[in-house]
Amino acid sequence: MFSIIQDMGSSHCVKLNPKYKYLIKGSKSLNVVYGIRSATVTIFFSDSISENQLSISDNVLKLLFIPTTSSYAIRFHDGDMMIGPFIGILASVTNAQLLELIPSLNSYVKYYDKIGGTLIAFSLEGINQKKQTIKGLIYLPWEKEWKIGSFPFPNSVFSIVETSLSENWITFQQNMKQFHEILGKRIFNFPNFDKWTMFQMLKKSMHENLPNTQLYIKPLDVKKMLKRHQSIYIKPINGRLGKYVCKLSLTSDGIFVHFGRRRKRIKTFKTWRKLSKFLTYKLQSGQYLIQQSIDLFTYDHRIIDFRMMMVKNEIGKWENIGIIARYGSSNSIVSNITAGGKAELGVKTLQSAFHLSSREIKSLFVNMNAMALRALSIVEANGYHCGNIGFDVGIDKSGKIWIIEMNNQNPDHYIAVKANKKELLYQAKLKNILYAKKLAMEKTKDNS
């Protein structure tokens, strides 16, 4: 890592210690690249510059907006000298919300010494696509604080903002598409895929691990699925946190509809006609899934499923950071923590609730990990660039593993904190940043 010296006595120059002469081949004129901006400079070597210093002309620093408050890595590639990383985190919808998120943003920089470079957190409101600038918060590692400023677009971007099922979804999509046009593969977890798209991608190769799923178009679709399985779920294709989910059960007394995340409510319909009227009022065609209900393992009247924290690391390989068990609240139809559930380390649940031996748990984890990697390879083969995934699986009462969901919009791994494993949260977020660093320091002529 190099600290930057501001050179007030030169123009368009970069000075390095003679130790690095071997890195410069041919002409000493090259482009300095920082973020999406570049400037042509002349390289000089001087014994007055230490091995961990980089002297850059003041006019170049101002032209490229390079802060001197951080240490940087450098990479030489095809006549370019890349300085970085320069990473952007799209963290909120508004600037006011961004300021409130500073405590949460600190978890991304807990191990800043392993990252280096510039980290900018910004909001949708802070993006100026016309000028290709962002207004946001820059992390100052020496002061260990965030400071407001305006900056050019970074080398890589990932999003942690929540906009699904909100009026900001279209704005989010528009801005991310524009980032994607500029940064290409240096933006990850975009484009997003929904539950229906996930099912369509996986059903050919992994149908045995997927519940029978159909897109809701009309009430007759529900009737057919319910007659086939007697118990089904209806879920919004873009929903999160267990919101707007209901469970339908066909019994001799009629059709029971269970809904409500914390306090379960039940409506009973004696006829298909009345249910059809209810569904027509509640559901929008093409926006919901009808899904076979899985007979998940339960403990003390709580359904249990598992969140696998899947993240790409500094070399672009998938890592399973941890497996967390989620217990739904008593008699709830969903397992989400926000719906009153609880979390604990997966191995503890498999020991205490499932009564599995250490050997059985190890074998199960191997199978779960292999399943996740297989599914992720299929998704990425379909053109989705992922780097941070919440992979949800369930285990039914016969021991079979089912894929429930792959959360790719913002799988906040805060669930690790709920399971009293806060360090897993830090490790997941560090891997997010290190993968963004890898992307930021890659030189690609065509990233689309």
N, C-alpha and C positions, 0 to 999 in steps of 0.2 A: 504494500500500500504506500502511496505517495502523498505527502502533504504538498500543497501548492504555495509557491512564492509569487507574489504579485510584482512583476518587473515593470517599473515606471519608466525605465530609460531605454526601452526598445519598442519596436512595432512589428507585429505579426511574427514573433519569435517564440520558440520553446527551447529551453536549455535543460540538458540532462547530464548526469555524471558519465564520464567516459566509459564506465563499466558497461553501458548499454549500447555501445557502438555496433555490436554484432546484430542488434535488432533492426538497424537501418540499412537497407540494401539499395544501392543505386543512388538516385537523387536524394538530397537532403531536404527537398521541398515536399510537403505532404499536407493532407487535410486533418485537422483536429476535429473530431466528432464528439459532441456532447448533446444528448437528447436527439432531437431531429434536426439540429442545426450543425453547421460545420464552417470552418474557416481555414484558408490556406496559410501555412506558416513555414518558416525555415527552421530546421533543427540545428542547434549548436551544442557542443559538448564542452563542459568546463569543470575543472577540478574543484572550483569553488562551490559547486552544487553537490550536496551529499547524495548518497545512494538512495535515500528515501525521500528525495525532494524533486519537485518539478517546477521549474521557473517558467512562467507564462506571461507574455506581454499584457499590460493592463488593457489595451484596446481589444485583445482577443477575449479576455475574461468578460469584458462588458458586452461584447458582441454575442457571445454564447451564453451569457448569464451563468457563469460557473461560480458557485460560492466557494470561498476559500476556508470555509468553516468545517470542512470534512476532509478525510483522507480518501484517496481514490486508487482504483486499479487502472492500469493502462494495457491496451492490447493493440498490436500493430497488425494490419491486415490489408493487403492490396493497396498500399499507398495511403492508408488511413491510420491515424492514431486515435483509438477510441478511449475516452475518459469516462469512467463510470464506477458503479452502475448509477443510472438515473431512473428511479422507479416511481411510478405514480400509483396511488391507492385511491380509487373512487369510493369514498366512504359514506356519503350522505346525499340527501336531496338538496338541502339548503346550506348556506354558509353558517347560519345560526346553529343548525344541528351539528355541523362539523366541529364547532368549538366545544359542544357538549360531549363529543366523543373522544376528547383528548385522553382521558384515563384508559379507554379501550385501545386507542392507538399505541399507547405505551407498551402494550404487550407485543407489538410487532418489532420493537426496537430494544427489547430487553437484552438481546445478545448482538447489539449493533456492531461490536468489534469483529464479528464474523461476517459482517455484511459490507460495511464501508459505503462510500459514495453518498448520493443525494436521495432522500426519501421525501416525497411530497404527498400529502393527503389532501384531497379536494372534493368538492361537491358538484352535483349536476349544475347548480346555479353558477359555479365558478368557472365553467368551461366557456371559452370563446373560440368556437370552431373557425370563424373567419380569420382571426389573427393567429390561430394555433397557439393560444396561451391559456394558462389556467391560473386562477387565483385560489390560493389554498394555504396550507400549513407546511413549512419546511422543518425537518427535524435537525436541531443543532446538537450534535453529539457531545461537544465539549461542555455545553451548558446543560445538557440533558433536558431540553425543553423544545416546544414547537413555537414557531414564529410565523405570523401572517406575511404573505408576499405574493408577487405575481411572477410567473415563470413560463418558459416555453414548454411545449409538449415533451414528455420524457421518452426514454427508449422503450420502456415496457410498462404495461398497465394491467392491473387486475382489479376487479370490483368486489366490494363487500356491502354494497348498498342494497336495501330491501325495497323493491318497487312492484313485485308481483301483486296482482289483485288490487292495484291502486291506480289513481289517475296519472301517476308519474311513469307508468310502464312504457308508454309510447316515447316520451322524452328520453328515457333511459336507453331504449332500443336505438333511437336515432343517433344519439351521441356515441354509443358503443360501435355502431356500424361505421361511423366516421373515423373513430379511432382505428378500427380494424382495417379500413382502407389505407391508412397511413402506416400503421405498425405491423399489419399482417399477423404473422405467427408470434409476434412479441406481445400479444394480448391473449390471455388464457381465461378459460371458463366462459368463452363467448365464441360463437353464438350459443344461446341457451337452448336446452331441449326440455320438453315437458313430459309428463308421465305417459301420454299416449305415444309420443315419438319414441320414447325409451322402449316401450313394449313392442312397437313395430320393428325397431332395430334388433331386438334380442330374440324375438319369438321364433325365428327360423332355427337358430343354433342352440338356444337355451330354453325352449318351450317347457321342458320338463321341470324347470325351476321357477316358472312364472305362473301366477294364478290366471285362470281364464279371464280375459279382459276384452271389453268392447266399448266403442265410443257411443255415448248417448246421443241419439238423434230424436227419438220420439218415445212416449211411454210404453209402446208395444215392445221396445227393446228390453225394458226392465222386466216386463211380464215374462218374456221368453227366457231370460237369464235366471229369473227367480224360480221358474218352474223346473229349470235344469239343476240348480244348485240349492234351492230352498233358503239359502242365506247368502246375501250379497252386500257389497259396499258400493256406495256412489260417492265419487270424489271429484273435485274440480281438477282439471288437467294441469293447472298452474298453481294449485293451492299449496300452502305450507302450514306447518304448526298444528295440523289436525283441524284447521278451520273448514267449515261448511261440509264436513264429512257426515254421512248418515249410513246406517246399517238397516237393511230390510230383511225380515224373516217371515217365511211362509209357514203358517201353522193351521191347525184345524179350526182355530177361532178367528182366523182372518190374517191380515198382513200387518205385522208390527214394523213401525218405522222408529228406529232409535237415533236420536241426534242430541247435540249438546256435548261440549268438550269436558266440562267439569261436573255438571249435574245432569245425569242422563235423563232425557225426556222421551216419552213414548207416545206415539199416535197410533191408533188402531183403525184399520180400514176393513170393512166387512166385504166390500165389493171392489172389483178391478176398476169400475167406472169412477168411484170416488178417489181411488189412488191415482188414476190417470189425471184427474182434474187437479189434484194436489201437485203432481210432478210437473204438469204443464205450467202451473203457477210458479213453482220453485226453481225449475231448471231451465237453462238456456241450451238449446240444441248445439251440439258440437263443442261444448265447453266442459263436459263432465265425462268421467269414466264409469262404467258399470263393471264391477270386478267380483269374481268368486271370493267368498269369504273363506279364509284359511283357519283351520281349527288349531290356532296357535296354543303353545304351552302356556298355562296360567299358573299363578301362585297366589294364594290368598285372594282369589277373585280379581287378580290383576293380570292383564295380558302382558306378555314379555316379548320384546324384540331386541335387536342388537344394532348399534351404530358402529360401523367400521370407519375409522378416520383415515381416509386414503389421500395422500398428498405426494406430489412429485418432489424429488430432492434436488440438490445442487448439480447433479449430472443428468437430470431429466428422467430418472427412474422412479416408478411408483413405490412408495413405502406405506405399510400399514402401521400408523403411529400407535394405535390402540383400539381395542374393542370394548365398547361400553354397553351395558345392558340397560334397557329402558323398561320400567314398570309403569303401566297405566294406572291412573287412580282407580279405586275400587269400583268394579262393574262398568268402567268406561269402555267405549268402543275404540279409543285411540290410546297410543302409548306416549304421546308427546309430553315432555316435561312441562311445557307451558300450559298444558291442560290438566295440571295437577299431578303429573306423574313424578317418579323419582328415578335416579340413576345410580349405578354402581359399576365397578370394574367387572367386565364380562366373566373373567375367570372365577370371581367370587360367586357370581350368580349360578354359573354352571356347577360349582361345587355344592352350594347350599340349597338351591332350588331344584336343579336338574339331577343332583346327586351323581355327577360324573367323576370318574377317576382322572388323575393327572394325564394318563396315557390317552384316555378318551377325549379329554379337552384338547390336548395337543393335536390329535388327529382331526378333530372338528375344526380347529383354527386353520389347519393346513387346507382343508377343503373349502372353508369360507374364503380364505385369501385367494386360492386358485380360482374360485368362482368370480370374485371381484375383478381380478386381473383379466380374466377371459372376457367378462362383460365390458370392461373399460377398453380393451383392445378392439372390440366390435364397434363401440361408440366412436372411438378415434378413427377407425377405418372408414366411418361414415362422414368424416370431415369435421368432427367436433374436437377442438383443442382444449383438453382438460388439464388441470393441474391441482385442483382442490375439490374433493368429492366426499360427501357424506353418503356412504353406501349402507342402506338399511336392509337387513335380512331378518327373517323370522324362522323359528323352528317349530314344526307342528308336533302333535302329541305322539306321532310315530317316529320322530327324529329326523324327518326330511327338512332340508334347508330350502327356503323360498326367498326369492328376490322381491323385496317390497318396493323400494324406490332408490333412485340415485339422485341426490340433491346436488345440482351443479350451479345453482345461481349464487347462493351464499351459504354453504354449510358451515355456519359458525360453530367451531368446536368447543364452545363454552360448556357443552355437556360434560366435558372432562372435569371442569370445576365442580359441577353438581355431583360428580362421582368421587370427589375429594382427590383428584389427580390433576391439579392445576399445572404441573410441569408438562403434561401431555399437550395442554393448550399452547404453552410457550413453544414447545417443539414443533407443533403443527404450523404455527404462524411463522416460526423461523424458516421452516422448509418452504412455505409460500414465498417468502422474500428471497430466499436463496435461489429458488427456481426462477423468479422474476429477474434476479441478478444474472443468471445464466443466459436468459433470453436477451437482456439488455446489452450484454457484452458480445452477443453474436453479430457478426457482420454478414448480412444477407442482402443481395441486390434485389431479390424478388421474394418478399415475405408473404405474399398473398396466398 
